[in-house]
Amino acid sequence: MEYDLFTSIVDQAQALGCNAFTIFRLGEPLLFPGLFKWLDYFQEKQAKVSIYTNASNLTPEIGRRLQDYRDIYSDVTVSFHGIDAESYHENMGLDFHKVHGNIVEFMKYNEIPMNIYMLANDPGDPDLIDKFKSLWEGVGFKGVALCHYMEWAGNVEGFRTLKAMMELEDVKMVKEPCFRALHELDVMYDGTVVLCCVDAHGEITFGNLNQDSMEEVFNHKLRLYYQQKHMASESSELPLCGKCGINLRAV
């Protein structure tokens, strides 16, 4: 994303009362050359920032620089999808020992409250929970958790997602109004505003912040239509939302 577009988004969002930002929800922030320039701007604007990283590029230099912004983080979370070298490489395509070492070394001097999580077919498996937690025992994470895989609104199949599990076990489900659709705005690198973070391919769009103001995007007729459907508990009828399991609840 061009820097001028980034600063415009931050400025417009704050003018509309939003002061919480998640950067690179679908990418790896520690690979972005302009990360610290962005964090400088967030710090100048006294904005709150969430970061999700796989820590593959968590070098000592980057780790120490991240500490300079500790006051603006609202959430820093590490994704580490595996309990050993084999499972981690299968899921992440990365070197288990290198990344695990990056994290352990970083946490020795880290002052940022952080969480770490793993995706799993069965997040409630006690043995799996114990093995994952043992990797991080004494390391200093605020939270260590396992989560279900996500179907990305029907774009990913073959995993035991929460939705697939509930369907398999014939659990009666209802779709609640989705917080993402109602309260979040997701912007792709080129300024295109999409339905939510699950819309990774930009199938449902509400304009482009290179041409449209954020206020115009907020009030885009298609966005308002999606919101109305969610509030009426009719999101199952919507493209993407109908295949998404994020807002499912068992009844």
Backbone as numpy.savetxt, mean C-alpha at the origin, in Angstrom:
# Nx Ny Nz CAx CAy CAz Cx Cy Cz
7.21 10.38 -11.86 6.37 11.56 -11.86 7.25 12.81 -11.86
6.89 13.78 -12.68 7.63 15.05 -12.71 7.47 15.76 -11.37
8.55 16.42 -10.94 8.56 17.06 -9.62 7.49 18.15 -9.51
7.29 18.92 -10.57 6.28 19.99 -10.52 4.87 19.42 -10.34
4.61 18.27 -10.95 3.31 17.63 -10.76 3.16 17.15 -9.32
4.21 16.56 -8.79 4.19 16.09 -7.41 3.88 17.24 -6.44
4.59 18.35 -6.57 4.36 19.47 -5.63 2.97 20.06 -5.81
2.47 20.08 -7.04 1.12 20.58 -7.29 0.08 19.70 -6.60
0.28 18.39 -6.66 -0.64 17.46 -6.00 -0.66 17.70 -4.50
0.53 17.83 -3.90 0.62 18.06 -2.46 -0.07 19.37 -2.09
0.22 20.42 -2.84 -0.35 21.74 -2.54 -1.87 21.73 -2.66
-2.38 21.15 -3.74 -3.83 21.13 -3.94 -4.52 20.27 -2.88
-3.91 19.13 -2.54 -4.50 18.25 -1.54 -4.59 18.96 -0.19
-3.53 19.66 0.19 -3.54 20.37 1.47 -4.57 21.49 1.46
-4.73 22.15 0.33 -5.72 23.23 0.23 -7.14 22.70 0.41
-7.33 21.41 0.07 -8.65 20.79 0.22 -8.80 20.07 1.56
-7.79 20.18 2.42 -7.90 19.61 3.76 -7.27 18.25 3.95
-6.55 17.76 2.92 -5.89 16.45 3.03 -4.42 16.66 3.38
-3.95 15.95 4.39 -2.54 16.10 4.77 -1.88 14.74 4.98
-2.44 13.68 4.39 -1.89 12.33 4.52 -1.60 11.76 3.14
-0.38 11.33 2.92 0.06 10.87 1.60 0.76 9.52 1.72
0.47 8.63 0.77 1.21 7.38 0.63 1.95 7.43 -0.69
3.27 7.25 -0.63 4.05 7.36 -1.87 4.49 5.98 -2.35
4.32 5.75 -3.65 4.73 4.51 -4.30 4.06 3.29 -3.69
2.76 3.36 -3.59 2.01 2.22 -3.05 2.22 0.99 -3.93
2.38 1.17 -5.22 2.56 0.04 -6.13 3.98 -0.03 -6.67
4.91 0.64 -6.04 6.30 0.60 -6.48 7.23 0.55 -5.29
8.52 0.59 -5.56 9.51 0.49 -4.49 10.16 1.86 -4.28
9.80 2.56 -3.21 10.28 3.94 -3.00 11.79 4.06 -2.85
12.45 3.03 -2.31 13.89 3.15 -2.07 14.71 3.01 -3.35
14.04 2.73 -4.47 14.71 2.73 -5.77 14.55 4.06 -6.50
13.73 4.95 -5.96 13.41 6.22 -6.62 14.50 7.26 -6.33
15.21 7.76 -7.35 16.31 8.70 -7.13 15.87 10.01 -6.46
14.59 10.39 -6.66 14.12 11.66 -6.10 13.43 11.53 -4.75
13.57 10.38 -4.09 12.84 10.14 -2.85 13.10 11.21 -1.80
14.35 11.54 -1.56 14.65 12.47 -0.47 14.30 13.91 -0.84
14.28 14.21 -2.11 13.79 15.53 -2.54 12.30 15.63 -2.25
11.57 14.54 -2.47 10.14 14.51 -2.15 9.93 14.60 -0.65
10.70 13.85 0.12 10.56 13.89 1.57 10.90 15.27 2.13
11.86 15.95 1.50 12.16 17.33 1.91 10.93 18.21 1.75
10.22 18.02 0.64 9.03 18.84 0.39 7.91 18.51 1.37
7.71 17.23 1.62 6.72 16.85 2.62 7.05 17.45 3.99
8.33 17.43 4.33 8.75 17.99 5.62 8.52 19.50 5.67
8.83 20.16 4.57 8.60 21.61 4.48 7.13 21.95 4.65
6.26 21.09 4.07 4.82 21.33 4.11 4.15 20.73 5.36
4.96 20.10 6.22 4.46 19.47 7.45 3.35 18.46 7.15
3.58 17.66 6.10 2.64 16.64 5.69 3.00 15.30 6.35
2.03 14.41 6.46 2.24 13.08 6.97 2.39 12.09 5.81
3.35 11.17 5.94 3.71 10.29 4.83 3.73 8.83 5.27
3.18 7.96 4.42 3.28 6.51 4.62 4.17 5.92 3.53
5.01 4.98 3.91 5.92 4.33 2.97 5.83 2.82 3.15
5.74 2.10 2.03 5.79 0.65 2.02 7.01 0.23 1.20
7.88 -0.58 1.76 9.11 -0.96 1.08 9.39 -2.44 1.26
10.07 -3.06 0.27 10.52 -4.44 0.46 11.93 -4.50 1.02
12.55 -3.33 1.24 13.85 -3.21 1.90 15.01 -3.79 1.09
14.79 -4.13 -0.17 15.88 -4.69 -0.97 16.99 -3.68 -1.21
16.65 -2.40 -1.17 17.65 -1.35 -1.39 17.89 -0.54 -0.12
17.67 -1.15 1.02 17.84 -0.47 2.31 19.31 -0.50 2.71
20.10 0.29 2.01 21.53 0.37 2.31 21.72 1.19 3.59
22.90 1.09 4.23 23.16 1.91 5.42 22.99 3.41 5.15
23.42 3.87 3.97 23.28 5.29 3.65 21.82 5.70 3.56
21.01 4.92 2.84 19.59 5.23 2.72 18.91 5.12 4.07
19.25 4.09 4.84 18.64 3.91 6.15 18.87 5.07 7.08
20.09 5.60 7.08 20.40 6.73 7.96 19.73 8.01 7.48
19.59 8.16 6.18 18.91 9.35 5.66 17.41 9.31 5.97
16.83 8.12 5.99 15.41 8.01 6.33 15.12 8.51 7.74
16.10 8.40 8.63 15.91 8.86 10.01 15.67 10.36 10.09
16.18 11.11 9.12 16.05 12.57 9.14 14.59 13.03 9.04
13.70 12.13 8.62 12.30 12.51 8.38 11.37 11.79 9.36
11.91 11.32 10.47 11.13 10.48 11.38 9.86 11.16 11.89
9.85 12.50 11.93 8.70 13.21 12.49 7.51 13.28 11.53
7.73 13.00 10.25 6.60 13.13 9.31 5.99 11.78 8.93
6.59 10.68 9.33 6.03 9.38 8.96 4.78 9.07 9.77
3.72 8.66 9.10 2.55 8.14 9.79 2.56 6.62 9.78
3.26 6.02 8.81 3.35 4.57 8.72 4.53 4.20 7.83
5.39 3.33 8.33 6.46 2.76 7.52 6.37 1.24 7.69
6.14 0.55 6.58 5.90 -0.89 6.63 6.81 -1.62 5.65
7.37 -2.73 6.11 8.22 -3.59 5.27 7.41 -4.81 4.85
7.47 -5.13 3.56 6.85 -6.37 3.06 7.95 -7.40 2.87
7.78 -8.55 3.53 8.80 -9.61 3.49 8.05 -10.93 3.38
7.89 -11.41 2.13 6.97 -12.51 1.86 7.70 -13.86 1.78
8.06 -14.37 2.95 8.70 -15.67 3.02 9.24 -15.93 4.41
9.45 -17.22 4.72 9.97 -17.59 6.04 11.37 -18.20 5.94
11.81 -18.44 4.69 13.15 -18.99 4.46 13.59 -18.60 3.05
14.81 -18.98 2.68 15.38 -18.56 1.40 14.53 -19.02 0.22
14.02 -20.26 0.29 13.26 -20.81 -0.83 11.93 -20.09 -1.01
11.14 -19.99 0.06 9.82 -19.36 -0.06 9.94 -17.88 -0.39
10.94 -17.22 0.18 11.12 -15.78 -0.07 11.50 -15.53 -1.52
12.43 -16.32 -2.05 12.84 -16.13 -3.44 11.69 -16.44 -4.40
10.90 -17.46 -4.07 9.75 -17.80 -4.91 8.75 -16.66 -4.98
8.50 -16.01 -3.85 7.51 -14.94 -3.79 8.06 -13.59 -4.25
9.32 -13.30 -3.93 9.86 -11.96 -4.13 10.90 -11.88 -5.25
11.54 -13.02 -5.56 12.61 -13.00 -6.55 13.86 -12.30 -6.05
14.01 -12.23 -4.72 15.14 -11.53 -4.12 15.94 -12.47 -3.22
17.11 -11.99 -2.82 18.01 -12.77 -1.98 17.59 -12.65 -0.52
17.09 -13.74 0.06 16.60 -13.77 1.44 17.64 -13.25 2.42
18.84 -13.78 2.36 19.86 -13.45 3.35 20.30 -11.99 3.24
20.41 -11.48 2.02 20.83 -10.09 1.82 19.78 -9.13 2.37
18.51 -9.36 2.02 17.46 -8.43 2.45 17.21 -8.56 3.95
17.19 -9.78 4.46 17.03 -9.98 5.91 18.16 -9.27 6.65
19.38 -9.37 6.13 20.51 -8.68 6.74 20.37 -7.17 6.68
19.89 -6.65 5.54 19.64 -5.21 5.41 18.72 -4.72 6.54
17.65 -5.48 6.74 16.63 -5.07 7.72 17.18 -5.13 9.14
17.81 -6.24 9.48 18.34 -6.41 10.84 19.36 -5.33 11.15
20.24 -5.03 10.20 21.26 -4.00 10.42 20.63 -2.62 10.59
19.64 -2.33 9.76 18.94 -1.05 9.83 18.24 -0.87 11.18
17.61 -1.92 11.66 16.84 -1.82 12.89 17.72 -1.59 14.12
19.02 -1.82 14.01 19.92 -1.60 15.14 20.00 -0.13 15.54
19.84 0.76 14.54 19.91 2.20 14.83 18.61 2.93 14.49
17.61 2.19 14.04 16.35 2.80 13.61 15.59 3.41 14.79
15.02 4.61 14.55 14.18 5.28 15.55 12.76 5.49 15.04
12.44 4.89 13.89 11.11 5.04 13.29 10.23 3.86 13.70
9.03 4.08 14.24 8.12 2.96 14.52 7.75 2.26 13.21
8.03 0.97 13.11 7.84 0.25 11.85 7.12 -1.07 12.06
6.44 -1.51 10.97 5.77 -2.81 10.95 6.36 -3.66 9.83
6.20 -4.97 9.96 6.61 -5.88 8.89 5.51 -6.93 8.73
5.26 -7.35 7.48 4.19 -8.32 7.26 4.55 -9.26 6.12
3.84 -10.37 6.07 4.01 -11.37 5.02 2.65 -11.78 4.50
2.53 -11.99 3.19 1.32 -12.55 2.60 1.38 -14.07 2.69
0.23 -14.70 2.94 0.21 -16.14 3.10 -1.13 -16.72 2.68
-1.11 -18.00 2.24 -2.36 -18.68 1.90 -3.25 -18.85 3.13
-2.62 -19.05 4.28 -3.39 -19.21 5.51 -2.73 -18.38 6.62
-3.10 -17.11 6.72 -2.49 -16.24 7.73 -2.76 -16.67 9.17
-3.70 -17.58 9.36 -4.01 -18.04 10.71 -3.26 -19.30 11.11
-2.40 -19.81 10.25 -1.64 -21.02 10.53 -0.65 -20.75 11.67
-0.85 -21.37 12.84 0.02 -21.08 14.00 1.49 -21.36 13.73
1.79 -22.44 12.99 3.18 -22.78 12.71 3.84 -21.72 11.84
3.09 -21.26 10.84 3.61 -20.22 9.95 3.81 -18.91 10.70
2.87 -18.58 11.55 2.98 -17.37 12.37 4.22 -17.42 13.23
4.45 -18.55 13.89 5.61 -18.70 14.77 6.92 -18.57 13.99
6.97 -19.20 12.80 8.20 -19.15 12.00 8.49 -17.73 11.52
7.43 -17.02 11.12 7.66 -15.65 10.65 8.07 -14.74 11.80
7.39 -14.87 12.92 7.72 -14.03 14.07 9.12 -14.31 14.59
9.56 -15.57 14.47 10.90 -15.91 14.97 11.99 -15.22 14.16
11.70 -14.91 12.88 12.68 -14.19 12.06 12.97 -12.80 12.61
11.99 -12.23 13.32 12.08 -10.83 13.73 12.07 -10.65 15.25
12.24 -11.75 15.96 12.24 -11.68 17.41 13.42 -10.83 17.90
13.11 -9.83 18.69 14.14 -8.96 19.24 14.67 -7.91 18.29
14.14 -7.86 17.05 14.63 -6.90 16.06 14.10 -5.50 16.33
12.87 -5.41 16.86 12.36 -4.10 17.24 11.19 -3.57 16.43
10.52 -4.45 15.67 9.35 -3.99 14.93 8.17 -3.76 15.87
7.40 -2.72 15.56 6.20 -2.41 16.34 5.14 -3.48 16.13
5.02 -3.95 14.90 4.04 -4.98 14.58 4.61 -5.99 13.60
4.29 -7.28 13.80 4.69 -8.37 12.91 3.43 -9.15 12.59
3.07 -9.25 11.30 1.76 -9.83 10.98 1.79 -10.61 9.67
0.81 -11.51 9.54 0.55 -12.23 8.29 -0.78 -11.73 7.73
-0.87 -11.64 6.41 -2.08 -11.14 5.76 -2.46 -12.06 4.59
-3.73 -12.01 4.20 -4.20 -12.75 3.03 -3.63 -12.14 1.75
-3.47 -13.00 0.75 -3.21 -12.50 -0.60 -4.43 -11.70 -1.08
-4.21 -10.86 -2.07 -5.30 -10.06 -2.63 -5.46 -10.42 -4.10
-6.69 -10.45 -4.57 -6.94 -10.85 -5.96 -6.82 -9.69 -6.95
-6.53 -8.50 -6.45 -6.39 -7.32 -7.32 -7.56 -7.22 -8.29
-8.76 -7.28 -7.71 -10.01 -7.10 -8.46 -10.13 -8.05 -9.64
-9.71 -9.29 -9.44 -9.85 -10.31 -10.47 -8.67 -10.44 -11.39
-7.64 -9.60 -11.21 -6.47 -9.64 -12.09 -5.46 -10.73 -11.69
-5.58 -11.26 -10.48 -4.68 -12.31 -10.01 -5.52 -13.48 -9.52
-5.21 -14.67 -10.02 -5.95 -15.86 -9.63 -4.98 -16.93 -9.14
-5.53 -17.94 -8.48 -4.72 -19.08 -8.07 -4.16 -18.97 -6.67
-4.50 -17.92 -5.94 -4.06 -17.77 -4.56 -5.26 -17.89 -3.63
-4.98 -18.27 -2.41 -6.06 -18.38 -1.43 -6.30 -17.01 -0.81
-6.96 -16.15 -1.56 -7.32 -14.84 -1.05 -8.45 -14.98 -0.05
-8.73 -13.93 0.69 -9.83 -13.96 1.64 -11.14 -14.24 0.91
-11.33 -13.60 -0.24 -12.56 -13.80 -1.01 -12.68 -15.25 -1.48
-11.58 -15.81 -2.01 -11.60 -17.19 -2.49 -11.85 -18.16 -1.35
-11.26 -17.90 -0.20 -11.44 -18.77 0.96 -12.90 -18.76 1.42
-13.48 -17.57 1.46 -14.86 -17.46 1.91 -15.81 -18.14 0.92
-15.52 -18.02 -0.38 -16.35 -18.68 -1.39 -16.22 -20.20 -1.27
-14.99 -20.68 -1.08 -14.74 -22.11 -0.96 -15.46 -22.71 0.24
-15.47 -21.97 1.34 -16.11 -22.46 2.56 -17.58 -22.08 2.63
-18.11 -21.53 1.51 -19.52 -21.17 1.39 -19.97 -20.23 2.52
-19.11 -19.25 2.79 -19.43 -18.25 3.81 -20.28 -17.16 3.16
-21.36 -16.79 3.82 -22.19 -15.70 3.30 -21.46 -14.38 3.52
-21.40 -13.57 2.46 -20.61 -12.34 2.51 -21.46 -11.13 2.13
-21.10 -9.99 2.66 -21.66 -8.72 2.21 -20.51 -7.77 1.90
-20.76 -6.88 0.95 -19.75 -5.89 0.60 -20.11 -4.57 1.30
-19.20 -4.13 2.14 -19.41 -2.87 2.84 -18.88 -1.71 2.00
-19.31 -0.47 2.27 -18.73 0.67 1.57 -17.22 0.69 1.75
-16.49 0.90 0.67 -15.03 0.80 0.69 -14.39 2.15 1.02
-13.54 2.14 2.02 -12.86 3.36 2.43 -12.04 3.96 1.29
-11.42 3.09 0.49 -10.59 3.58 -0.61 -11.42 4.36 -1.62
-12.54 3.78 -2.00 -13.39 4.44 -3.00 -13.99 5.73 -2.47
-14.25 5.78 -1.18 -14.92 6.94 -0.60 -13.97 8.07 -0.22
-12.77 7.74 0.19 -11.93 8.76 0.81 -10.53 8.94 0.24
-10.12 8.05 -0.66 -8.76 8.15 -1.18 -8.75 8.60 -2.63
-7.61 9.17 -3.02 -7.39 9.55 -4.41 -6.04 8.97 -4.83
-6.04 8.15 -5.86 -4.80 7.49 -6.31 -4.37 8.06 -7.65
-3.12 8.50 -7.69 -2.59 9.18 -8.87 -1.42 8.39 -9.44
-1.49 8.06 -10.71 -0.40 7.35 -11.36 0.71 8.34 -11.74
1.84 7.81 -12.17 3.02 8.65 -12.40 2.77 9.76 -13.42
1.85 9.54 -14.36 1.61 10.53 -15.42 0.47 11.49 -15.08
-0.02 11.43 -13.83 -1.08 12.34 -13.41 -2.47 11.79 -13.52
-2.63 10.60 -14.13 -3.94 9.99 -14.26 -4.47 9.57 -12.89
-5.69 9.95 -12.59 -6.31 9.59 -11.32 -7.17 8.36 -11.55
-6.89 7.31 -10.75 -7.57 6.04 -10.93 -8.45 5.72 -9.74
-9.26 4.69 -9.89 -10.25 4.33 -8.88 -9.64 4.15 -7.49
-8.58 3.38 -7.40 -7.95 3.10 -6.11 -6.63 2.38 -6.36
-5.93 2.00 -5.29 -4.65 1.33 -5.46 -4.81 -0.04 -6.10
-5.99 -0.65 -6.00 -6.22 -1.96 -6.59 -6.31 -1.87 -8.12
-6.66 -0.70 -8.62 -6.77 -0.48 -10.06 -5.37 -0.23 -10.63
-4.54 -1.27 -10.58 -3.13 -1.12 -10.95 -2.91 -0.80 -12.42
-3.88 -1.17 -13.27 -3.74 -0.94 -14.71 -4.47 0.33 -15.17
-5.07 1.06 -14.25 -5.75 2.29 -14.62 -6.96 2.07 -15.49
-7.81 1.12 -15.11 -9.00 0.82 -15.92 -10.12 1.84 -15.70
-10.26 2.36 -14.48 -11.31 3.32 -14.15 -10.63 4.64 -13.79
-10.84 5.67 -14.59 -10.11 6.93 -14.39 -11.06 8.11 -14.19
-10.55 9.10 -13.47 -11.36 10.28 -13.14 -10.70 11.58 -13.59
-9.87 11.52 -14.59 -9.21 12.72 -15.08 -7.71 12.63 -14.92
-7.04 13.75 -15.20 -5.58 13.80 -15.12 -5.17 15.13 -14.50
-4.33 15.07 -13.46 -3.98 16.27 -12.71 -2.97 17.16 -13.43
-2.56 16.77 -14.63 -1.80 17.70 -15.47 -2.72 18.73 -16.12
-3.98 18.34 -16.31 -4.95 19.26 -16.93 -6.08 19.66 -15.98
-6.48 18.73 -15.12 -7.63 18.97 -14.25 -7.18 19.35 -12.85
-7.99 20.17 -12.19 -7.69 20.49 -10.80 -8.11 19.32 -9.91
-7.56 19.24 -8.73 -7.93 18.17 -7.82 -9.40 18.28 -7.41
-9.89 19.48 -7.30 -11.30 19.67 -6.97 -12.19 19.11 -8.07
-11.79 19.32 -9.33 -12.56 18.76 -10.45 -12.54 17.23 -10.41
-11.39 16.67 -10.06 -11.27 15.22 -9.99 -12.13 14.66 -8.86
-12.11 15.33 -7.71 -12.93 14.90 -6.58 -14.41 14.85 -6.96
-14.82 15.78 -7.79 -16.24 15.89 -8.15 -16.55 15.27 -9.52
-15.63 14.49 -10.05 -15.84 13.83 -11.34 -17.09 12.94 -11.25
-17.93 13.01 -12.27 -19.22 12.34 -12.20 -19.09 10.82 -12.02
-18.05 10.22 -12.64 -17.87 8.78 -12.49 -17.41 8.44 -11.07
-16.57 9.27 -10.48 -16.14 9.04 -9.10 -17.33 9.14 -8.14
-18.17 10.15 -8.35 -19.36 10.31 -7.51 -20.32 9.14 -7.67
-20.40 8.61 -8.89 -21.26 7.45 -9.15 -20.75 6.23 -8.37
-19.44 6.00 -8.41 -18.86 4.88 -7.66 -19.11 5.05 -6.16
-18.97 6.26 -5.69 -19.21 6.51 -4.27 -20.67 6.23 -3.89
-21.59 6.68 -4.73 -23.01 6.44 -4.47 -23.33 4.95 -4.41
-22.72 4.19 -5.32 -22.95 2.74 -5.35 -22.39 2.08 -4.09
-21.25 2.54 -3.63 -20.67 1.98 -2.41 -21.54 2.32 -1.20
-21.98 3.54 -1.11 -22.79 3.94 0.04 -24.13 3.20 0.07
-24.61 2.81 -1.11 -25.87 2.07 -1.20 -25.65 0.56 -1.11
-24.41 0.13 -0.81 -24.05 -1.30 -0.75 -24.36 -2.01 -2.06
-24.10 -1.32 -3.17 -24.34 -1.88 -4.50 -23.05 -1.96 -5.31
-21.91 -2.04 -4.63 -20.63 -2.03 -5.34 -20.37 -3.32 -6.12
-21.10 -4.39 -5.81 -20.94 -5.65 -6.55 -21.27 -5.48 -8.03
-22.05 -4.44 -8.35 -22.46 -4.20 -9.74 -21.38 -3.46 -10.54
-20.35 -2.97 -9.86 -19.37 -2.09 -10.51 -18.19 -2.87 -11.09
-17.69 -2.43 -12.27 -16.44 -2.99 -12.77 -15.32 -2.84 -11.74
-14.49 -3.83 -11.61 -13.40 -3.95 -10.63 -13.93 -4.18 -9.22
-14.76 -3.30 -8.72 -15.25 -3.44 -7.34 -16.00 -4.76 -7.15
-16.71 -5.19 -8.18 -17.47 -6.43 -8.08 -16.59 -7.66 -7.88
-15.33 -7.56 -8.31 -14.40 -8.71 -8.20 -13.42 -8.52 -7.04
-13.57 -7.45 -6.28 -12.61 -7.14 -5.23 -13.09 -7.66 -3.88
-12.14 -8.18 -3.07 -12.52 -8.74 -1.78 -12.12 -7.88 -0.60
-11.59 -6.68 -0.85 -11.09 -5.85 0.26 -12.19 -5.49 1.25
-13.37 -5.15 0.74 -14.43 -4.67 1.61 -15.48 -5.74 1.91
-15.07 -7.02 1.84 -16.00 -8.10 2.16 -16.06 -8.32 3.67
-17.24 -8.68 4.14 -17.41 -9.03 5.54 -18.31 -10.26 5.63
-17.90 -11.23 6.44 -18.70 -12.44 6.63 -19.92 -12.13 7.50
-21.04 -12.73 7.16 -22.26 -12.55 7.96 -22.83 -13.91 8.34
